[in-house]
Amino acid sequence: MNERASIEHMGNRLEGKVAFITGAARGQGRSHAVRLAEEGADIIAVDLCGQMDSVAYPQGSAADLAETVAMVEALDRRIVARKGDVRERDQLRAVVAEGLAQLGHLDIVCCNAGILPVKHRDPSAFIDALDVDLVGVLNTVAVSLPHLKAGASIVITGSTAGLMPNAVNNPALGPGGAGYGFAKTVLVQYAEGLALNLAESMIRVNCVHPTNCDTNLLHNDELYRIFRPDLENPNREDVTPAFVHFQAMPIPYVDPRDISNAVLFLASDEARYITGVNLRVDAGSLLKFPNGPS
């Protein structure tokens, strides 16, 4: 997005608020950071800035995180960005503490960091997926909650796969895919349970469930082969018809900004009485495949 377009999209729906975003170096996390900053939020950003062996696609790097910083600062917002592993609660706690020291308070938590490890058909990939996609969310909430006050919003990134009954036992995705599906399935009930327990404190919790999204998690050779097992080396053009088939609306995938707009709404005071909601941004994929595609 160029500078003029950024200015045109800027508003004040989050003016004076601070958002903590995990997995912020690229993909949906970067998009969330930029979109919330456009609406006035200052940002605390964290990313692993490293590569896990079970993940087939390039994960966020230190250079990527620096680019996120530059994009937020270009919007005249403050950002504290640090390397940190969502699997390690102490690391997240340290990042939040530093962010609070510089920005003063915390109002929005975006539990976004996630992986789909399908590179190796090894049981350890199941553990990797759970550690990041589920435990990472639990850790993010745990270190943030002591600093949240009435009016705060927690937004969790789930997946439409978490709403499909067969997401945990699709053999095509291997152990890592099963771990991903299991984690996203648990997050559905976790968001509802946490929302109920925080409602009296006027802290809201909601979960956004994307369908296929235009990020590296979707666009990589390993996942292309899963979608097109009939081809030895499928490319983006080869898999596009399969991606389109997955949604009820005739599109191959949504844009990260589509997810960010949902996050923005749930983080804003416009959603002040919306809590415990599992919001699909899926172009009708769950309606088309309520039990998952066969």
Order of alpha helices (4+ residues) and beta strands (2+ residues): alpha-beta-alpha-beta-alpha-beta-alpha-beta-alpha-alpha-beta-alpha-beta-alpha-alpha-alpha-beta-alpha
